[in-house]
Amino acid sequence: MSLRPRDRAADHDQPPFVIVSDLHVDAVGAGTLEEAFHGRLGEVDGWPGFLDLEVWRDER
């Protein structure tokens, strides 16, 4: 899943950074966690510099 607000990269002078959270969830709960991120409030989307939120699922 990728939520893409308009690209605000040009709106700020700071160098970009990435935050990664590595969550280990049972296969049973993975869908629930993914739905929670998809249904999030989006409060951070309007913050200066925010570009994207991605949720990745390791299917190995």
Stockholm file with secondary structure:
# STOCKHOLM 1.0

chainA/1-60         MSLRPRDRAADHDQPPFVIVSDLHVDAVGAGTLEEAFHGRLGEVDGWPGFLDLEVWRDER
#=GR chainA/1-60 SS CEECCCCCGGGCCSCCCCCCCCCCCCHHHHHHHHHHHHTCCCTTTTSTTCCCEECCCCCC
#=GC SS_cons        CEECCCCCGGGCCSCCCCCCCCCCCCHHHHHHHHHHHHTCCCTTTTSTTCCCEECCCCCC
//
